[in-house]
Amino acid sequence: MKTRGTKSRIIETAIELFNQHGTQAVSTNHIAEAMKISPGNLYYHFKNKQEIIRLILEQMISLFDGGWTSHPKPSLANLQDMLSRSFFLLWEYRFFHRELIALLNADPELKKRYRTIRRQRLIEIESFCRGLIESGVLRSPNDPKTLTSITKIIWLISDYWLAFLDLEDEVISPETVEEAINLIIQVMLPYLSDAALHELSTSAQSTNLPKIITMEIPS
């Protein structure tokens, strides 16, 4: 009988090794060795490394399910929380985003699943932005297509920020990952209402809040 404990530990160990060394350098034997289990025990739970990566993607998806849709009229704090959660996951599963294109091209099943969830999340984020307008956090843009553009920019920064850092030979750290949150806030800044700008400026002075809001706020 399969044990959930071993399967979960395989996933945890794989994420740790993938983050440290990349998926190309880590085999199923490496994962089994790190766990001090036999390769046969690992293959009892997973047919191959691709199957492990697929389950890791499902884990990432489940951790964010409902995140963008749980607030009909989201506040500025909800926006900050969602961005922080997004980039926490980016850090925790950084191997996936650093190798995104290669992983998707190597596994059509993974690519299909990723595309499906990406389209769903884009719809959810755009709906979240509409909620921000209704709650007075964002101004309503003159061109309705602007919200779609903002949504795509948020997703692009999330997906490719780590690849950008890699190309620039910058260290991948929580601090450099967090820079992406500031970029997204910068993109949204022209559309923030006066009340939201004031709230952002005030909250930035609190040491209990994420660094994402310690950015320079226009007067």
N, C-alpha and C positions, 0 to 999 in steps of 0.2 A: 504494500500500500504506500502510495506517495505521501510524503510528509510536507506540509506547507512550510514548516520551519526550514528545511533544507532548501526548498525552492526559493524562499525569500532570501536566505543567506547567499545563495548563488547570485541572485540579482544584486544584492548589496555589495558583494565582493567584486562582481563584474563592473559595477559603476565605479567603485573605488579604483580598480586597476585601469579601466578605460580612461578615467580622468587623469590618472598619473602618467600613463604610457601611450595612450591612443589605442584604438581597436585593432589596428594592423599588427601591433607588437604584442598583443595579448591573445593567446589561444585558449581554447576550453581547458587544455591541460594546465595552463598557467592558473586558471581560475580554480580548478580542482586542487592543484598543489597548494595554493594560498589558503584554501579551506581545509586542507589535510583530509580530503576525501578522495576516493578513487575516481578516475575518469569515467568508469562505468556507472558510478553513482550519479555523476553529473548528467550523463547521457540518459539516465533513467528519467530525468526531469525535462531535459532539453535535447532536441535532435542535433542542434548545432549552434554556433555563435549567433547566426542571424536570428534564430528564434529567441535567444536571450535579448537581443537588441529590440526586437519587436515588443517583447513584454515590458522592457524598460520604457518604450514609447507609450504603451498603454498606461503605465504607472504615472508618467508625466501628465498624460491627458486627464487621468482620474483626479490628480491633485488639483487640477484647475477647473474641473467641471463645476458649472454654476457660479464661478467667480465673477464673470462679467454680467451675469443675468440676475443676481440676487438682490439688486438694488434698483427698483423701478425709477426712483428719482435720486440718483447718487449724489453724494456731497463731494467737496474737494478732498476730504479725508478718505473717502472711498476710492477716489482716483489715486491718491498717493499710496494707499494700501495695495491696490491692484498692481501698480507699477513696481512696488517693492516686492510683492509676491512673484511677479513675472521674472524679475531679475534674480531673486533668490533661487528660483528653479533653473534659471540660466546658469547660475554658478554651480548648483548641486549636480546638474547634468551637463556640464560644460563640454564634455567630449562629444556629445551629440550635436551641439551647435557648431563646434569647431570643425566637425567632419560632415556637416549636414549634407552637402551635395554628393560627396563620395558615398556616404551610406545609402542615400536614396537611390542613386544610380546603380548601386550594387544589388539592390533588393527591390524588385518591382512591387512586391506585396507591401513592403514598408512605405514605398513612395506613394502608392495608392491611398494607404491609410493616412499618411501625413497630409496629402493634398485634401482629403475629405475633412480632416479636423481643422486644417488651416482655413478652408472656406467657411466652415461653421464659426470659427473664432472671429474671423473678419466681420461676419454679420453681427456677432455678439458685441464686438468692440464698437462698431458703428451705432448699434442700438444704445450702448452705454453712453456714447457721446451725445446722442439725442436726449437721453435722460439728463445729462449734465446741462443741456440747454434749458430743459423744462424746469430744472431746479435752480436756474440762475447762475450756475458756475461758469458756463460758457456763453458767449454771445452767439446769436444765430448768424452764421455767415450769409453774405448776400447770395453767394452761389451755393445751392444745395450740394453740389458735387464736392465742395470743400471737405465735408465730413468724411466722405469716402477717401479722399486724398490723405487726410490726417490719419485715418485708420491704417491705410497702407504704409504710411511712413512709420507709424508705431511698430507695425509688424516687421518692416524691413530692418529697422534698427535692432529689434529683438533678435531676429534671425541671423543677422550678419555682423553684429558688433564684435563677436569674438574672432571671426575670420579677419575683420579689419585690424584688430589688435595683433593677431598673429602676423599679418603681412607687414605691420609696422615694427615687428620684433619687440612689442611691448609685453610686459609681464601680465599674465592673466591672474588677476587677484580680485578679491571682493571689492576693493576700491576702484579698480579699473572697470570692473563690470558695472559698478554703480554709476560711473560716468554716463553710461547710456541712458539712465533714468533722467539725468539732468538734460541730456539732449532732447528727450521726448518732451519734457516740461518746456524747454525752449521753443520747440515747435508749436506747442499749444498756447504759449504765453500771449501772443497777439489776440487770441480769441477768449482769454479769460475776462470775466466781468470785473468791474471795479471792486465789488465786494470780495470776489475770489482773490484778486490781487492783494487786497488789504489783509485778508485772512492768511494768505501765503506768506506775506511779509511778517506778520505777527508770529505765526507758528514757527518761522525759520529761526526765531530767537530762542526757541525752547531746545534744551539739550536732550530732551527725551524723544525728539522726533528724528526720523531718518535724515541722513545727510542730503537726500535728494532735494530737500527744501531749504538747504542752506545756500542755495545759489543766489546770485545777485538779482534782486527784484527791482524793476524800474520804478522810479518814484512817480 
